[in-house]
Structure formats: structure tokens, C-alpha cells
Amino acid sequence: MTERRNIEQATYIVETLIEHEYEAYWVGGFVRDTLLGRPTQDIDIATSAEPEQVMALFDRCKPTGLQHGTVLVIVEGIPFEVTTFRQESSYENYRRPAEVTFIQDIQGDLGRRDFTMNAMAIDRSGTIIDPYGGQEDLRGGILRCVGDPFKRFGEDALRMMRCIRFAAEYRLTIDEVTWDALLKQASLLSHIAMERVRAELERIVMGNDAGRGLHLFVESGLFRHFKSNISLNFELLTKVEQEQLTNWLSGIEEPDVRWALLLLLLGTSSDEASNYLRTLTFPNQSFTKISQILSFHEWYLGEMANPANSSNPALTLKLAAVKYGIIVTRQWLEIITWVNELMIRRYPYPVDWQELATQGEQWLLELPVVHLHDLKVTGSDLIKAGCKPGPRIGQVLHSLLEEAALGVIENDKKLLMQRASELIAEKSDSQ
């Protein structure tokens, strides 16, 4: 329904432009995905009208990139990028054109694009304009640059990351000349901002065939040419079959959890992960969550190395849930369930990984409390009972939570307050 509505509004924009004697076409990813029968959300439009002329025709517009000829036209709340036909001069910093020239020819506009499958247009009648053989390449399963690939990658080095992403996402074979140009110009990626590279790498990891994308990424050697050095041993990923890697990653929907799995496969510690993810410009919330999952993994393995704990894996997992929280615990369980066989090979003792994968969730369901707010006492209750405000209150509450979660004490306010008094007295005696 949403896609049909988008197409209806995009058609309105195209028809409005044509009614005012401008050329207008659907272009780019929308054309590609339509030919492949894939759903698409973004519909871009190319026109002979210049930005000021476009803005004069529609009530709601945002001049998002006038220097590049782009106006955001908003119809019934839906935004569409409408860009004037253009040609581009030399590029700056291997990323942006230094200057653009507006033209009146759609074929000239298509010639500046990255890959043949993205260099097609559809007019109002449904006729496909395809001067570079995009349809033939799609039918043949080929990903090919428009024109000279050395020039295309030299214009915008980020296109090399996009090349790998597209090849994996659409299950295409990279044209030999295009691949050769990518390998020979890989060093140009060092000119690209890390946030741009990270965005493409995230799309690869979250793509339909992440295993193939990551294998191509490793084979390309692009990770050796990041603007900031990342000493992640990406080569380890090639030890996992492409199909297996795709199955593992695609089984996990949440991006941060998928990245935690990826870093576990690379043998990354929680401290290392924090540094790497910061360098890759991940948001604080993401690298904190990912690092917590890796820290959980390290803590659990350390605890299970103690024979007293390995004999009671349910208790150890419950303690971990109290320490790290139920959400992180379940995210970790999701990971080790998918990579159970790998865990068995990598850490054959003392963890029974199969038991953990099959019984772990049931053990968590047995917890009577999992959060501090589940307790029948609060910090205010402890202060009223005579406990001085300060860090000690938090320590006592966490001790109560652990004991209540493990069933050592019932989650009853009177019993908890009595136990809190004992804990406070024990602390006083030890001082």
C-alpha cells in the first residue's frame, strides 16, 4: 500500500513537470528494483527543470542541494528528490564534484552515474531509457561501472564499498574490469570519511547476503585503506563459509546484536570493540550495547572456568542476567544459539553450549525478579531505615536483587528490609 502510494505521488510530480513542458523521468534505484521485481521505498526523479523552476511548481519544497540541482518535493507528507539533469566536472577529495553543469539531456545525466544498473530511466509511458546496457547486465547477473571504472572510482572512492554492497545484495558477479579497477584503486578509500565507510559497511552486514558481502570486502583489501586504522582481523571471516556466515548474521535482526556476533567471530574483546567502534564512528548507544554483549561473553566464560560454577550453568546464567540485565543476556543467548557449533569447537569445555541454547531461556523465565524496580524495597526505604545516602545504598540493593533473583530470599518487603539491615551491619563491622 505504501509503495503504491509513493508511486502515485511520484507520478503526480512527473506529470506536473511534463505539463509545464519540462522533461521528467523516474531514475536510479527505483528503475533497477522495478525491473527486478523488488519492493522499493525511495523514488528519485530527474528533470530538465532547474531547481528554481521545480520549486515554483510545488507547494512544499526543501532546497536540500541546490548547488547540485536537488530539491526535495513533499507531496502528502512523502518526500521525493527531484534533481536537474547535470554533468559533473572533476571531483574534490575523491568524493564530491567540484562543479556541476545543468543540461537538457537525460542520457547525458545517466552517464555520470556509478553502475549500469543504476543508469536507467523510465518515462511516463513506461519506456526505459538504457544507454549503457543496464538491463542486459541485470539479466546476466553482472555489476559493471558506467564507462571507465578507473574514472568512476577515482571520482568517488566510496563507490568501491557500494560495489561490494550491490554485488552481495543483488547477488551479482562483479565485471572483471570493474573488479580490477577496484583492487588497483583501493588505496583511494583513505580519502573517505569514516562515517561514510561505516554506513556502507553497516549496509553490507545488514544485507541479504552478508556472508558474500563480507568475503568480497576481505578479498578486496579495502579494510586496509580506511582513513583511520582499524586493526580488526577481518581475514578470519573467510574461515567461515559464505552461506554459513549469511545464515548466522541474517538470523539476527537487530543491527547491534548482529555486530556483536561479527566481533565475536573475529575474537574481539569488549575493550577492543569499544575502540574499534568509536573509530568507525558508531553512535555511543550502539558501541556501548555491543561492548556489553562481548563483556557478558567474557564474564560468562570466566565464571564457567570455575568448577563450582560449571556444575550449575543455570545458576551462572541467572547471575549473569542480574549483573548485565535480562536484555543483554537474551541477546547473547540469541547469538550463541545461532553459532552453537562454532562455540562447541572454540570452547569445548567447560560450557555445554547445546544445553545453554536449548535451556537458557527457560532458566531466565525462572527468575522471580530481574530488575531493581522489581524489588519490593527502594533506596528511599533504606534511607528511611537509617542507611546513609551514598554508593552503599546501590550496593545493598544489588545484593538484595541477586539474592531475590536466585531465590535465596523471598521478594517480600519485610524480609528484604531485614536482610538489608544485616548487609549494612556487615559492612559497618568490616570497616
ChimeraX attribute file (.defattr): number of C-alpha atoms within 10 A of each C-alpha:
attribute: neighborCount
match mode: 1-to-1
recipient: residues
	/A:1	6
	/A:2	9
	/A:3	13
	/A:4	11
	/A:5	12
	/A:6	20
	/A:7	18
	/A:8	11
	/A:9	20
	/A:10	26
	/A:11	19
	/A:12	13
	/A:13	23
	/A:14	21
	/A:15	18
	/A:16	16
	/A:17	21
	/A:18	17
	/A:19	10
	/A:20	11
	/A:21	11
	/A:22	17
	/A:23	21
	/A:24	27
	/A:25	30
	/A:26	24
	/A:27	25
	/A:28	24
	/A:29	19
	/A:30	23
	/A:31	24
	/A:32	21
	/A:33	16
	/A:34	11
	/A:35	14
	/A:36	13
	/A:37	9
	/A:38	9
	/A:39	10
	/A:40	17
	/A:41	13
	/A:42	17
	/A:43	21
	/A:44	20
	/A:45	24
	/A:46	25
	/A:47	27
	/A:48	24
	/A:49	24
	/A:50	21
	/A:51	22
	/A:52	12
	/A:53	14
	/A:54	24
	/A:55	18
	/A:56	10
	/A:57	14
	/A:58	14
	/A:59	9
	/A:60	14
	/A:61	19
	/A:62	14
	/A:63	15
	/A:64	13
	/A:65	13
	/A:66	15
	/A:67	11
	/A:68	21
	/A:69	24
	/A:70	22
	/A:71	23
	/A:72	22
	/A:73	23
	/A:74	18
	/A:75	17
	/A:76	9
	/A:77	9
	/A:78	13
	/A:79	20
	/A:80	21
	/A:81	21
	/A:82	29
	/A:83	25
	/A:84	28
	/A:85	27
	/A:86	24
	/A:87	19
	/A:88	17
	/A:89	13
	/A:90	13
	/A:91	15
	/A:92	12
	/A:93	15
	/A:94	20
	/A:95	19
	/A:96	15
	/A:97	16
	/A:98	12
	/A:99	13
	/A:100	16
	/A:101	13
	/A:102	18
	/A:103	16
	/A:104	16
	/A:105	15
	/A:106	22
	/A:107	17
	/A:108	14
	/A:109	21
	/A:110	26
	/A:111	19
	/A:112	17
	/A:113	18
	/A:114	24
	/A:115	26
	/A:116	26
	/A:117	27
	/A:118	24
	/A:119	27
	/A:120	29
	/A:121	26
	/A:122	19
	/A:123	16
	/A:124	14
	/A:125	7
	/A:126	10
	/A:127	10
	/A:128	17
	/A:129	20
	/A:130	18
	/A:131	17
	/A:132	21
	/A:133	15
	/A:134	23
	/A:135	23
	/A:136	13
	/A:137	18
	/A:138	18
	/A:139	11
	/A:140	11
	/A:141	16
	/A:142	21
	/A:143	26
	/A:144	28
	/A:145	28
	/A:146	23
	/A:147	16
	/A:148	13
	/A:149	23
	/A:150	18
	/A:151	14
	/A:152	22
	/A:153	25
	/A:154	23
	/A:155	23
	/A:156	21
	/A:157	26
	/A:158	22
	/A:159	23
	/A:160	28
	/A:161	27
	/A:162	18
	/A:163	25
	/A:164	26
	/A:165	28
	/A:166	22
	/A:167	22
	/A:168	24
	/A:169	18
	/A:170	17
	/A:171	16
	/A:172	20
	/A:173	17
	/A:174	20
	/A:175	17
	/A:176	12
	/A:177	13
	/A:178	22
	/A:179	21
	/A:180	15
	/A:181	20
	/A:182	26
	/A:183	14
	/A:184	11
	/A:185	17
	/A:186	23
	/A:187	17
	/A:188	23
	/A:189	26
	/A:190	20
	/A:191	17
	/A:192	19
	/A:193	16
	/A:194	18
	/A:195	13
	/A:196	14
	/A:197	21
	/A:198	18
	/A:199	14
	/A:200	19
	/A:201	22
	/A:202	18
	/A:203	18
	/A:204	25
	/A:205	22
	/A:206	21
	/A:207	20
	/A:208	19
	/A:209	23
	/A:210	26
	/A:211	26
	/A:212	26
	/A:213	28
	/A:214	24
	/A:215	22
	/A:216	21
	/A:217	22
	/A:218	18
	/A:219	14
	/A:220	19
	/A:221	15
	/A:222	20
	/A:223	25
	/A:224	18
	/A:225	16
	/A:226	20
	/A:227	18
	/A:228	16
	/A:229	13
	/A:230	16
	/A:231	10
	/A:232	16
	/A:233	14
	/A:234	20
	/A:235	15
	/A:236	13
	/A:237	18
	/A:238	16
	/A:239	10
	/A:240	14
	/A:241	13
	/A:242	18
	/A:243	12
	/A:244	13
	/A:245	23
	/A:246	21
	/A:247	17
	/A:248	19
	/A:249	26
	/A:250	19
	/A:251	14
	/A:252	18
	/A:253	10
	/A:254	12
	/A:255	16
	/A:256	21
	/A:257	21
	/A:258	23
	/A:259	22
	/A:260	25
	/A:261	25
	/A:262	19
	/A:263	22
	/A:264	18
	/A:265	19
	/A:266	15
	/A:267	15
	/A:268	18
	/A:269	15
	/A:270	23
	/A:271	12
	/A:272	15
	/A:273	24
	/A:274	22
	/A:275	14
	/A:276	19
	/A:277	20
	/A:278	14
	/A:279	16
	/A:280	23
	/A:281	18
	/A:282	19
	/A:283	10
	/A:284	11
	/A:285	9
	/A:286	19
	/A:287	23
	/A:288	17
	/A:289	17
	/A:290	25
	/A:291	24
	/A:292	22
	/A:293	27
	/A:294	25
	/A:295	18
	/A:296	21
	/A:297	19
	/A:298	13
	/A:299	15
	/A:300	18
	/A:301	16
	/A:302	11
	/A:303	17
	/A:304	19
	/A:305	14
	/A:306	11
	/A:307	10
	/A:308	11
	/A:309	17
	/A:310	18
	/A:311	13
	/A:312	11
	/A:313	22
	/A:314	20
	/A:315	16
	/A:316	18
	/A:317	22
	/A:318	24
	/A:319	21
	/A:320	20
	/A:321	22
	/A:322	23
	/A:323	18
	/A:324	16
	/A:325	16
	/A:326	17
	/A:327	11
	/A:328	21
	/A:329	23
	/A:330	16
	/A:331	21
	/A:332	19
	/A:333	21
	/A:334	20
	/A:335	22
	/A:336	22
	/A:337	21
	/A:338	18
	/A:339	20
	/A:340	19
	/A:341	14
	/A:342	15
	/A:343	18
	/A:344	16
	/A:345	9
	/A:346	9
	/A:347	13
	/A:348	12
	/A:349	14
	/A:350	16
	/A:351	18
	/A:352	15
	/A:353	21
	/A:354	15
	/A:355	13
	/A:356	19
	/A:357	18
	/A:358	12
	/A:359	13
	/A:360	21
	/A:361	16
	/A:362	12
	/A:363	15
	/A:364	21
	/A:365	11
	/A:366	13
	/A:367	17
	/A:368	16
	/A:369	21
	/A:370	22
	/A:371	16
	/A:372	17
	/A:373	10
	/A:374	14
	/A:375	21
	/A:376	16
	/A:377	21
	/A:378	16
	/A:379	16
	/A:380	12
	/A:381	13
	/A:382	19
	/A:383	13
	/A:384	10
	/A:385	12
	/A:386	11
	/A:387	17
	/A:388	12
	/A:389	13
	/A:390	10
	/A:391	8
	/A:392	14
	/A:393	19
	/A:394	14
	/A:395	13
	/A:396	21
	/A:397	20
	/A:398	17
	/A:399	16
	/A:400	24
	/A:401	27
	/A:402	23
	/A:403	19
	/A:404	21
	/A:405	26
	/A:406	20
	/A:407	14
	/A:408	10
	/A:409	15
	/A:410	18
	/A:411	20
	/A:412	12
	/A:413	14
	/A:414	12
	/A:415	14
	/A:416	21
	/A:417	18
	/A:418	10
	/A:419	17
	/A:420	21
	/A:421	17
	/A:422	13
	/A:423	18
	/A:424	18
	/A:425	11
	/A:426	11
	/A:427	12
	/A:428	9
	/A:429	8
	/A:430	6
	/A:431	5
